[in-house]
């Protein structure tokens, strides 16, 4: 069975994102797929992946898998090489600059499948494409807010919450925040400029709240000032599965509290796995990649 490792020269470059996107592709292709990481030199289940993956998917034992995908963290180049040799594995390196892939590829020899450049600014992409063939670049993935989103639940937990209406909808994703009542043109057109929005607005502004609901892009309403929205707003929000969280703080204090969560983000939802698979599908040839996975390594 092929063992494919995902590593990088630095931390926080999106290894979990990449291994998850490839794993999802492998699973939907019908492959018996094991997603793992390394602990004390051994391959174990990647629990961070399995806890957010489709709950209907049953984890496989290592020896019953057809393909093994392993995220490598905190190993030196020498340790990584030894692991690859021991497990007869191939490796994909995730980097975020051209400079990081200038290191001679003969470090890993024929075991190196290639590089995935992740989090690239759009205006840098064309320059990198010119060097892609000679540097074994498999894919170039642009920066995306979809990877930086949070669940409505996570946002709610960071606030001074008085009450939650529609808490069963808190698994919705939030990628953008908009403030209601602070601009002149706050109709549905204003709120429809962005997707997966959390609206921050005083609880006694039904005009703004209804405009936001009508936009079809709002996934969470944060009602500030300890004021519960009127019944009609609550009913409309329920109709569209939009949770409402009533917080004790005023709007500006709420915004300040949210500034911390906006700066941090985790790879923590099935939606992000699916989006990772989508951007990889758009950026590389999965048919060719899986063909490489199945080929013997020439030494």
Buried (B, 14 or more C-beta within 10 A) or exposed (E): BBBBBBBBBEEEBBBBBBBBBBBBBBBEEEBBBBBBBBEEEEBEBBEBBBEBBEEEEEBBEBEEBBBBBBBBEEBEEEEBBEBBEEBEBBBBBBBBBBEBBEEEBEBBEEBBBBBBBBBBEEEBEEEBEEEBEEBBBBBBBBBBEBBBBBBBBBBBEEBEBBEBBBBEBBBBBBBBBBBBBEEEEBBBEBBBEBBBBBBBBBBBBBEBBBBBBBBEBBBBBBBBBBBBBBEEBBEBBBEEEBBBBBBBBEBEBBBEBBEEBBEEBBBBBBBBBBBBBEBBBEBBEBEEBBEBBEEEEEE
